[in-house]
Each structure stands twice: as structure tokens, then as C-alpha cells.
């Protein structure tokens, strides 16, 4: 289909980045800044990606997520 963008659904059993973000925020029991969130995900090796710019992937996921909301500049909490 020319001109159509087809998005793949996450495979059954596969953990999405959004799932990991929700888990980290729940574990923190409160809002987290972007740098802290990224540090915990990267150091804990919680999500595997081939991206060379993981921070951009994380920013995009945070901005489009329905499960996470921005509560301040660079600060995110559960929706």
C-alpha cells in the first residue's frame, strides 16, 4: 500500500518502553525527572534498543504516552 504508514503492534509478551517507564515511576512512588528516568532505565538495562540516541526514543515515548503525563518541565508521573 503506497503512501500508508503501517505501525507494528508489540508482539505478545514483549515489554514496551512505555511499560518500563510506568514500572520505574511506580517503583519510585512519585514523579521523576527525565535524566533520572533515563539513568535508571539505562543502568538497570531494562530496555533493549538498537538506537544510538536512546534519549530521543525516550522523549518521543514520553510525549506520546497515554499512561504517563508531564507534571513539570522535564518531570513525568503516571497519568
Wavefront OBJ file of the C-alpha trace (Angstrom):
o trace
v 0.000 0.000 0.000
v 1.799 3.062 -1.271
v 1.753 6.110 0.970
v 0.357 4.366 4.035
v 2.287 4.033 7.248
v 1.794 0.699 8.942
v 2.621 0.512 12.641
v 3.561 -2.815 14.103
v 1.880 -3.866 17.306
v 4.126 -5.045 20.110
v 4.474 -8.800 19.933
v 2.646 -10.746 22.610
v 4.828 -10.999 25.684
v 7.214 -8.259 24.549
v 7.735 -5.419 27.011
v 7.356 -1.950 25.523
v 9.330 1.111 26.568
v 6.104 2.607 27.908
v 5.688 -0.440 30.190
v 9.228 0.052 31.503
v 8.635 3.767 32.142
v 5.441 3.027 34.098
v 7.272 0.378 36.147
v 10.131 2.781 37.027
v 7.745 5.584 38.063
v 5.655 3.168 40.178
v 8.792 1.881 41.870
v 9.824 5.473 42.645
v 6.362 6.183 44.130
v 6.252 9.632 42.591
v 7.291 11.869 39.709
v 10.715 11.527 38.117
v 12.836 13.907 36.098
v 13.856 12.928 32.566
v 17.538 12.438 33.451
v 16.737 10.249 36.471
v 14.281 8.201 34.439
v 16.795 7.653 31.658
v 19.587 6.821 34.100
v 17.507 4.151 35.861
v 16.429 2.531 32.579
v 19.929 2.512 31.072
v 21.853 1.465 34.211
v 19.274 -1.186 35.061
v 19.424 -2.486 31.469
v 15.626 -2.545 31.495
v 15.067 -1.951 27.779
v 16.994 -3.179 24.773
v 17.248 -0.913 21.734
v 19.432 -0.559 18.658
v 19.096 3.219 18.703
v 22.262 5.278 19.059
v 20.168 8.131 20.529
v 18.096 6.434 23.213
v 17.301 9.794 24.800
v 15.339 10.764 21.660
v 13.417 7.479 21.745
v 12.583 8.054 25.415
v 11.461 11.653 24.772
v 9.196 10.568 21.912
v 7.674 7.800 24.019
v 7.039 10.167 26.934
v 5.418 12.779 24.694
v 3.039 10.294 23.023
v 2.246 8.091 26.014
v -1.287 7.860 27.408
v -0.034 6.227 30.631
v 2.448 8.969 31.553
v 1.868 12.702 31.891
v 4.179 15.671 32.136
v 3.773 17.405 35.508
v 6.525 19.976 35.108
v 9.424 20.891 32.906
v 11.189 17.574 32.301
v 9.242 15.866 35.107
v 6.882 12.920 34.474
v 4.352 10.999 36.549
v 1.648 8.401 35.936
v -1.470 9.709 34.206
l 1 2 3 4 5 6 7 8 9 10 11 12 13 14 15 16 17 18 19 20 21 22 23 24 25 26 27 28 29 30 31 32 33 34 35 36 37 38 39 40 41 42 43 44 45 46 47 48 49 50 51 52 53 54 55 56 57 58 59 60 61 62 63 64 65 66 67 68 69 70 71 72 73 74 75 76 77 78 79
